[in-house]
């Protein structure tokens, strides 16, 4: 009876276009938690809109690092997620 969920009160959304390809990207950030357990942390989600092939590419990353600084971890995660190229 445990599941992972996002805390809808913490989610922020930002839209932009990739500079080199002009592909629309929507970024979601917030906190996730484990229902019926004491786990949670930050998450980031990138949604790439590929109009040419009529598809959405979704890349999500979650951080779980109790009692550690998470800012550098989330930046590394985002840096990796921003290297996605659509083909």
N, C-alpha and C positions, 0 to 999 in steps of 0.2 A: 504494500500500500504506500509506496513512495514513488514520486515522479518529479521530474525537473520542470520548472516553469519560470517564465519571466515575470518580473514585478512591473505591471503595466503603469504604475505610478512613476516609475523612474525612466521610462523610455523616451529618448529624444530622437528626432528624425531630421536628416539634412539631405538635400538633393543637390547634385552638381553633375557636370559632364566631364569625362576623361579628356584631358588636354590633347593627347595625341590622336585619339580615334573619335571623339565626340559622342561616345556611348554614355547614355544617362546612367547615373549611379545614385542609389538611395542608400544612405547609411543610417543604421539604427544602433543606438548605444543604450545601455542600462544595466540593471542588475538581474541576476538569475538566482533562484533559490531552489532547494530541494524540499518539496512538501513532505511533512512528517519527519524531517531530519534537520540537523543544524549545519547545513552546508549551503554555500552560495558564493557569489562573487560577481565581478563585472563581465559583460559580454559585448561583443561588437558583431554586427551583421552588415554585409555589403550585398546589395541586390543590383545586379547589372541587367539592364534592359537591352536585349539584343533584338532590335526591330527587324534587322535583315533576315534573321532566321526564325523570328516569332517565338522567342523563348526568354525565360528569365534564368539567370545564373545566380545562385545564392551561395554565399560563402559566410560561414559563421564560426566564431571562435569564443570559447569560454575559458575564464581563468579561475582556478581553484588553488589558492596558496595561503592557507591560514597563517596569520601573524607575520605576513611578509608584505613588503611594499609591492604594489601591483602596477603602478604607473609605467615602469619600464617594460614590464611583461606585456601590457596591453599595446604599447607602442610597437614592440617587436611583432606581435600578432598582426597588427594593422599593416605594418610594413610588408609582411609576407602576403597578406591578402590583397594588397594593392599591386602586386606583381602579376596578377591574373591577366591573361590576354585572351580575347575571344577570337575563335577561328571558325 
